[in-house]
């Protein structure tokens, strides 16, 4: 340092010493600005988060309102239908359905019967054979069977 003072003089050293506080002040100022930027950035992040939260809340409220409107409309429609239909009308319709079903079954039975007059139910034939057996026809059947075999 003595060599520097001797060759360059004291003036440059004084200038350098005087400029140190300016540099320090500049660094301090830069650090303050950096801190302010960070704080401002944090505020912006918080505001953005608050906006996003509000958007989600508004969307949810909108969906709730639409759901409520749909429920109201569905309830009103059900009441209109119920007033048009009425329980008495339902009973009348069900009676008509039963009558038509019974009529359909009768028609199905009539159509499914055989047209052959000699074709009859096996139970009826067995009953006829039993009744004839009581009248003495049983003997005739036995003679016919023994002669055939």
HUBEL-V198101 format. One line per field, one symbol per residue. phi: phi as a letter, one per 30 degrees, with the letter a starting at -180 (. if undefined). burial: 1 if it has 9 or more other ideal C-beta (glycine too) atoms within 8 Angstrom, else 0. A space follows every 50 residues. Layout:
phi: ???
burial: ???
This chain:
phi: .ddddddcjdeddddddddddddddddddddddddddddddddddddddd dddddddddddddddddddddddddddddddddddidddddddddddddd dddddddddddddddddddbdddddddddddddddjddddddddddddc
burial: 00011000000110000000000000000000000000000000000000 00000000000000000000000000000000000000010000000000 0000000000000000000000001000000110000100100000000
